[in-house]
Amino acid sequence: MMTTTKNKLLFLIPSFVGVFLFMLPVKFDGAWTVTVKIIADIIAGWISGFLPLLCLMILTVSGVLSTIALAKPRFIMNNSILRDVFYTTPIWVVIRVLGAIFCWITYLGLQGGVLGAISSGDQGGFILNDLLCTLVIIFVIAGLLLPLLLDFGLLEFIGAILTRFMRPLFKIPGRAAVDCITSWIGDGTLGVMLTCNQYEGGYYSAREASVIATTFSAVSITFSLVVLDQVGMTEYFGVYYLIICLVAVVCALICPRIPPLSRKKDTYLVEGNKMPETIPEGYANAREYGLSLAAQRVAKHQGIGEFLRNGVKNSISMWFCVLPTVMCIGTVALILANYTSIFQTLGIPFRPILDVLGVPDVNDAASTMIIGFVDMFTPSILIAGSGACEMTKFIVAVISVTQVLYLSEVGSLIVSSKLPLNIVELFFIFLERTIISILIVCPIAQLIF
């Protein structure tokens, strides 16, 4: 296809704006972040008092309409957006209804017994007031603007250039590099949103989407610094983040090659959109081929109407599908973490390996290993208050970030999406990442301390 000046501009301008908003790091209020997160934070600051009520309304609508959808009423089944968002399996309806119930209990501040455990600031209060009130704005802003990265040829261009590196190393398409950068610089949830969109559009296979979501949807640079600050060791940030990058690369090399990710099939939700991974005849190089693919993509775009339609669909899906899941699963997980010894018990098998690797305060370190599956920040809180030595705090701070798949946010987002991953598979991938992290960080920590 002829790459005209008009098509080049339609590719370059929206893609540049998308890169600027989602991928270009900027310093704001003394911390590095991305522009879309700054926009979300500013808006959240303006309407902070309304956000808990907004979340309550969203979760209530989700629970009610998902329940009604079980009867397949025409007003839902004949509307593609309502059908995709609210028509789901009974188990997900239960989760959404429980999410709404937990939200009401927390919003009303109900006390006494189980109600008090749910509404506590360490459980439901944390999920509603800290997580959901942040995610609700990020989801709508990112959802509306995400088509800038998706719909104007950027992924096709990047994919043509980087596939020859990404495919042999990580067994995924080159376009996944955009997901990776978005996660690492911006936020893991943004990367998962992008991955879900590409899977549902038929650009990623079931295996590729599973690998990208669990391997490349990393904790952002900003939040990594927050974790290290929690254990009082920010002076080590340089080496700390280098180790995180090393562990992430090793996990990305190993995890796709072992179960459960290796058992995923290369099947597509939508056939025919898979991008060719070899340069056809007639193109001088990957760059020229990438520009041609980008031009083909923008030539099919239907203008501002399609842009707004895709953005609104993204936002609605994240609001009514993901937020109830985060509320339900996150609250239950935190209750188990704070009121039972289940995660300390599950951490016992890690004691021998930590002991062999010479980690001091083995019991304190082992008790944080599994709890990272619940919430990424909790391990650093626990180890900071345990009296453990600096080496142990450093090790836990690294592992809690490289585990990635915490249920209070990214894990719930993956499970509630159309990605072919269930909670059991997520837990096994979480264990694999934990073991790989331990084997890498512990010897390096011995050299540092």
C-alpha positions, 0 to 999 in steps of 0.5 A: 500500500502506498504510504501517503503523506496524509497517512503518515501524519495520521499515524505520527501525530496521534501516536506521538500524543499517545506516547507522550501521555502514556510512555514518556516519563515526566517529573511532577511534584518531585516524582517521576510519572506519566502524563496520563497519571498526572491528569488522573491525579488532578481530576481525582483531587478536584472531586476527591470527596465524590469518588467513594460515592461514585465507586459505590454507584458503579459497583451497585449498577454492576451488581444489579445489571449483571444479575438481571443479565442472567435472564437475558433481557432484550435491552442488554442482549441487543446492545453490544456494549451492555452485553459484553459488560454485564452478561457473564457467568454466574460465578462472576455475577456473585463476585460483582454482587459481593463487591457491591455489598462490600462497598456498601458496608464500607461506605456506610462504615458498618461495624460489628463482627464480620461487618467491621472486618469488611469496613475496616481501614485495613481491608474494605476501607483500604480497597475503596478509599485508596485503590478504587478511588484511584483506579476509577479515574485512571480507568476512565482517563486511560480508557478514553485516551488508549486508542491513541496507542492502539488505533493509529498504527503505532503497534504495527510499526513497533511490531514490525521493528521489534518482532525479530528480538521479542519473538526469539527471546520472549516468544511474543510479538514485537508490538508487546514492547509497547505494553511493557514500556507502558507498564514499567514507566506508567502503571501495571494496570495500563499495561494490562488494559492495553493487553486485554484490548489487543487480545480481544481484537485478535492481535494477540493469541491466548498464549501471547496475551497470557505471557504479556499480562503476567510477565510485562505488566510490571510495577511502575518505577514510581511505586517501586520507589515507594516500596523501597522508601517504606523499608527506609532504604531509598539510598539503594534505589539505583542498585535496587532498580537494576536488580528488579530489571534483571529479575524481570528479564529472567522471569520473562525468559523462563516463565513463558517456557514452563507451565502454565504459560507454556501450555496456553494455545495460540488461538485467537478470539478474532481470526485474521488480525494477527500481524505477519512476522516476516518482511514480505518482498518489496520492502527494503527493511523493517522500518519501511514495512512498519510504516506500510502497516501503520498506513494500512491501519490508519486508512481503515480508521473511521475518524473521531466517532470510532475513537470515542466509541472505542474509548468509551467502551474501554472505560465502561468495561474497566469500570463495571467489570474490574472495579467490583472484582478488585473490591471483592477479591481484594477485601477477602484477601486482606481479611485473610491476611490480617485475621488468619495465619494462612499466608504465614503458614504458606510461607513456611516452605520458603524457609529452607531455601532462604536459609540455604541462601544465607538470608538473615531473619528467615522467619520474617522474610518467609512470612512475606513471600505469599502475602505478596499475592494479596497486595504488593505493598503489604510485604514491605509494611510487614518487614519494615515493622518486624525489626529485620536487618537491612539485607532482609528488608532489601530482599523483601522490597525487591521480591514484593515488586518482582512478584507482580501478580497481586490480587488487590489490583493487577491480579483481579484485573487479569482474572476479571478480563477475557484473558485465558487465565484463572486465579489458580494459574495466576498463583502458580505463575506468582510462585514461579516468579517468587522462586526466580526472584529469590534465587537472583536477589539473595546472592546479590544481596549477600554481595551488597550487605 
